[in-house]
Amino acid sequence: MSSGVVIILIAVVVIVVLAVVIGMFVARRGQGLRSRFGPEYERTVAEHHGDVKAAEKDLDERVRRYGSLKVDPPSAAERSRYAAEWARVQEEFVESPTRAVAEAEALLGRLAHERGFPSGSSEEQLAALSVHHPQHLDSYRRIRGVAQGADGRRPSTEELRETLVQAHEFFAVLAGERRGDKAGRLGARGGRHTSTNATHRDDIARGSQS
């Protein structure tokens, strides 16, 4: 076998090995992004019409830009203030579900901004939140869409209630409440939702008209 053939074979082997290594790196990178972003990964792939490479480039850019973002934890006084504001939103739901959802959406945007995220009026905020809170971003997108009438229709009271309940889980994370806390019934004060009054307010909320 001539030296020229040997050189060609070695070059081919090197190329194959490099291709395998690069393929493993790309696959591992994709798995890491999928694990980090959860449902946001699939959503981004869909936004890029199934182009995984473009979607992962987008997600990589978000991590690069916002991964080291300094998010300030709320003080005890701030947690108390946020809880009181959310309680008022829940009380408002009894009289006007539509207005309550709009107020909750505005509160979430302001709270995120106060914690250190970009302004709630921009897509930049969603991108930053997707890096730090990807598991809760769907509920935030939903309440933003409902509050802004994105689909052009008037949602039912039950849809508004479900939207607010889901959004509370995101609120609890932003406000520094226990990660395991659940929204529970509407009308609950300060995250507690087992009282008779809370149950009564929820029953009213279910029958309210927006």
WOCORJO-V507792 format. One record per pair of residues at least 24 apart in sequence whose C-alpha atoms are under 6 Angstrom apart, sorted by the first residue. I is the first residue (numbers start at 1). J is the second residue. D is the distance in whole Angstrom. If there is no record, write none. Layout:
i:I j:J d:D
i:I j:J d:D
This chain:
i:37 j:134 d:5
i:40 j:134 d:6
i:66 j:128 d:5
i:71 j:115 d:6
i:71 j:116 d:5
i:72 j:115 d:5
i:79 j:175 d:6
i:83 j:190 d:5
i:87 j:189 d:5
i:90 j:186 d:6
i:90 j:187 d:5
i:91 j:187 d:6
i:94 j:205 d:5
i:96 j:210 d:5
i:97 j:210 d:5
i:98 j:210 d:5
i:102 j:147 d:5
i:105 j:144 d:6
i:136 j:170 d:6
i:139 j:166 d:6
i:139 j:167 d:5
i:157 j:210 d:6
